[in-house]
Structures are given as structure tokens and as C-alpha cells.
């Protein structure tokens, strides 16, 4: 007998029929004697429907009222799921974020959870009930409804698992686990039984869209065992866990990539203190997020400075950089928005030399020119021309022996 | 400068455009310097949409979860209305029943308001904000979401007006006031400037569908001045007020009618104590509501007993009564479901004799046979064959001089 937190996203509760099959999954777990807390998102399409109405009322809908509006989405799903469970003979009770009391700060539309009152949930579990909680939402200290932003239901689930000290937190999605890379690019990609939190974090931030980054960080921080599974099929999914437990002893766990990057370079910058902030300050002021940053040391008292941004921000960033170039008396600005980032991720590389050279050699053998390199303790990222994406992913997948057996 | 509570029903907030025109009405009042608290219902159609989904989940949806589900309807309307007000430059803030803290008992789907915490609303009004509150809903002492039942938004509005000591409570509907009778039956029906609470209560309970009865009772109890107006046109509507204030000095204020009645008679009942409860007990046990009750004294130790029920309950009631007839050794059961009830209502009849005789004479002159009579202090009801409904209403409307001048 264990305590699980199950999280079902919008697609998993997108229709009356799907809500019923979610109820069946829960029913099965109850018959195994497990205690279940369920976190649900709004039915798919609902958030868009509500947002469209809001935009008809107000060009830029007020954040507070937007939260009031959108939080109804999960409230609908949670009550319908409880009814389905009741119909199957299970005792179940639903709670909004405010009713649980998931206390957040007051940053409407992107609030952060501060505290969870678990006493009602524990009482219900003790009484043999399934507890169904609205994902994505909370209340601030003044009782205002807040939301955690897109994907926030994952965070709700992890936070509840931490507060209740659950055995595992199951995130049900439309994929059946975390793969060594995207199976659409490399059909021989293999589902991982386990992956560490750090690796998952790198995979998530590098464009692997399985989980919201914040929920993975949260899970790591509070030692919540996270499992990614499919809502629509059977299977064990992928367990996201700690390095110390028996993780597969692979050097590399997976290959992530990101098609949404563009790079900008400013050359001939006078090599003086404060250069980086002068260049990136105006970019940050416009809320443009910068990903990789590289500065080369040049030999004539000047330096070259390169960074990547989201492809949608490329034109705006270039205009800003051209201004900076003039003001700094730098040489010129060049850019390229036909690039991709490919990364190998694995805790194994910490203790093994030669990973980087294997990566570079593999790409060289395929004639792929590396445009930028950036590394962290457990990942190596390279920027290459976008036409090489598939070739790079497949050759690295093979070189690091990730293929399914 | 006054404080008004405005209530808008589902039709008045049924589309994005209608919500915008509600916002314009409020905007106008703000420009006059008035403080406004708004109570909104769910957008028309929304409650039916949600109920249909619930019934797909569970044959008889659980009351608690039904309340969780349906209460999202007003939450959507209230946030959209606030956005529309913001777009017009007004400061506005929305609250669910739970956020205000409209405390109710725990009778899900038909809860009763016990207490209203007005401090957030007063703070907002003091700060120059329009306050928008979800109608129809509250929370019980354990924080469970409750609803007040169909039409409960009127009750919310009246209760808020009472708690805030508002100058008037405006109920915006799709009619522009209370009429002397239904204009579809008598085109010369006249809008009343004023009507007393007691008269309104009789009019409402007799089938005049303008206001929910409970809200009128509530308004009377807490001395809230209630005004019924149209959402879609200008005008002063009808003020529902106390007898002591300057009510029009008509003998009769209006003529109400109810097409949904059926009558049942049991004859030859042994005239013994406890007869009425023996007859009506089984009817009440089946939750069949009885309206008029008449017992005639007969001359041979037996009595005749007649009552009316809703036409939908006629067959069920007849079966029950046939059983009772056998058990009591009464003579026989007869019934008629092609009858209507027509009533004249007015506080003036308290102090004026001859009202009843004028009514009976008027009907007799038209050849209308009266099948039952029942009276209260401020109304006289008669049951007639349904084919006479229009004739009865129009001849009484003329006889009591109710026509528009």
C-alpha cells in the first residue's frame, strides 16, 4: 500500500470519455490498495476558449481577473472526475487551490507556491477517499486566486507529493516516457527506465517538452520521485530519480535539441571591463531571453561576443545590437537564424574523460561544422546549421550506443 | 451619491457584447457618482452545458461536486465583466461567494445564506472600485462550495444589499418591470411604478415569473428596496416597497395566473379527526407539492376534500389518492387537469369590502363557472376551466380598472 500523486494534463481529461478512462486508472490503483491524490488540468481547448473571450473584453486582460477566469478550467475537470469516480463506487472529493490552501505569492499568472496546508487532504485519505485537486492554481495571503502559469499543474502535483510525502508522483502525458532522443528524428530512440533529475533538467531545458522545468527543479529539491507515463497506454514510463540510486550506468542518457535558436555576434568590441553587461543590458531590458553566451579573447585589444536567443526574438535583438555596436564603436554585427542546438546529456560524463572528443569526432566524420560550443557539468551543447539537425542527432545517438537493443 | 446593488441574470450577460453593455450601464452609474456592487449569473446556456457534462459522468451527479462544477459559471461572467470595466477605465474587482465569504449552510444545491462578511467589499467601495460578486454561490463553514439553487443570484443580490445597507437593489431582467398582468394575455396590461412586498410575493408565487420568491421574502425581511428593470432598455422599472410608503392607492394591484394546476377531489370521506393528514400524508411523502386545499362539510357524516397539485404530478397523485380512497372507505376520486388558477392581488382589499363580490360577479357575467375559491388577506384565487383563462384575466383587468390610461 503506497501513496501516489497522479497528474493528468488537458489532453488526458479533454473529453467526457477520457475523464472516464482516467477514473478507471484511479479505480485500478484503489483496488490495489493504494491511496491516490489526483491533480487535473483544464480540459484541452478550455483555456483557449476562455482566453479568447477575455481578449474580446480587454485588449490586455488584467492579470488578477485572468487568473479568476482561467482557474475555472480545472474546477470543471476536477468535479467531473469526482462524479465519474462516484459512479464507479469510489468515494472522492475535489478541492480548488484555494480550498486545499495552496498558498502562493501574489504574482498573478506566474505565482510561486509558498506553502501547502495538507490537513484536509490527509483527513480525506485517512477516510478512504480519492482526493482530486485543481492543478495550476492557488491563493495568495489575501485570498486572491492565483495561477502558476502554463504547465503549472505539474508543479502542483510535485508540490503536493512533497507535502504529503508521497511514494511517487506520476505525470501522465501523451508520451510513454523519456526517450534517448525524439523518436520522430531517430526512430531507434529508446525509452529510458530511469533518468536523474539533473539530466532531466538539462533535457527539459534543451527542448525536450515532456515536463515543465520548474516541476523537475521542485521534485529534485524536495526529493520527490517523479514518473512520466502515458495516459493512453500501459507501461512503467520513466522514473526520474537520484544519481545515487541504481541509475543505468550509461555515459550519456540522451540527446536533446532545440530548433528555436538564432545566434548573434558582435565583433571588434573594445576589450574593457563591463562589456558583457553593456551588450546584454538592452537585450534583457526588452525581456529577450538569452541562452548560450560565448566570448572569445581576441589578440588586438578587441573581443568577439556571441549569444543565442529564441528565433522569434532574433529581429528585435539584432536591431538593439546594431545600436549597441554604434555606441561602443565595435566593428560589426552578424547573425544567423538558421541554426539549431544539439546537446548530449548524462551524469556519466562527470567521471569519464573523452566524451567531448567523441562528440566532436563523430560530428566531424559526418562533415558537420560546429559553430558554437557550450558545456556544463553533465552536458555538452553545440550549435550547427539547421540542415544538419537530423544527421547530428542520429550519428551521436549511434556513437554513444543509445539505440534500442 | 448612493450605493446600489445591481443584479444581472444569465441572458443579460449571455454574450461578450451583452457583458459590454452591462459594463456601460455600470459606467454611467459611476459617472453619476454612485457606488456599485454587481451580482452576476452564469452566461445563459453555460449551466445547461455543464449539467449535460455532469450527467454524462454520473446518472445522478453528487450534489457537492455539482456545486463545484456549476459555480464556475458565475466565476467566468464576473471576471469577464471586470475586464470590460477595466477596458473602460474603471477600477473593478471580482469575488466568488467563497472569497467574499458568503457563509451558507451545507445543503448543497439549495443552500441558505447565513452570514455575509462585508469588509472586503466595503474596503473596495471606499477605494473607489466597482465590486463584482458571483451570484448563486457561497461556502459552508468547512469551506465547501455551495449553491443557492436556480434563481439564487437574486437572493445573493438582496442579501448583499441588506449587508451593505444599500439604497436600492436593482434586478435587471428581460422585462421592464412588474405588470398588472401578463401583457401576452392582456395587451392593455400596465407597468406598475410600485408594488408592495406582500403583493409581489403573492404575484410571484402565483406564477408571475419576474423574481424568485425567496429573494422577495428576503428583501421584505431586511427592508431592502428592490427595483425590477430591463437590462436591454431604459426606464425606471417597478419599485417593490413597503405598504407604508406612498404606494398607489389601487384596490387591486394585479392579476396573476397559473396554467400548471390540476385538481383532485375525494368524496364521501368519513368525517373523522385526522382525515386531512391521512389524505395528504402519502402525497407529501412522495414530495408532491399541494397548492390549494378545500374541505366541504357534508350533511351525512361524510365530507368532500379537494386540492390542487402541479399538472406534472397529477397522475402520480391520482394513483396515491385511489389507494387512500380504498383504505378510508371513501366514495370516489375525481380529478381534472384542464384547470387554471386566476388570482387578484392587492393590499387595498384589506380595507375594502366588496372586492370578492366584484370578482365573482364579473366572472359570472362572462359565463365563467368557478370551480374552487381560496383567499388570503391580500388575494383571492379562483380555479376555472383552462379555456376561460384569457377571458377571466381580461374581464377582471377591466373590472378593477387596471388598464393603461
Interface residues (C-beta under 8 A of the other chain):
Chain A: X16 X19 X20 X50 X53 X54 X56 X57 X58 X59 X61 X62 X64 X65 X66 X68 X69 X71 X72 X75 X76 X78 X79 X80 X81 X82 X83 X84 X86 X87 X93 X94 X96 X98 X99 X143 X144 X145
Chain B: X16 X19 X20 X50 X53 X54 X56 X57 X58 X59 X61 X62 X64 X65 X66 X68 X69 X71 X72 X75 X76 X78 X79 X80 X81 X82 X83 X84 X86 X87 X93 X94 X96 X98 X99 X143 X144 X145
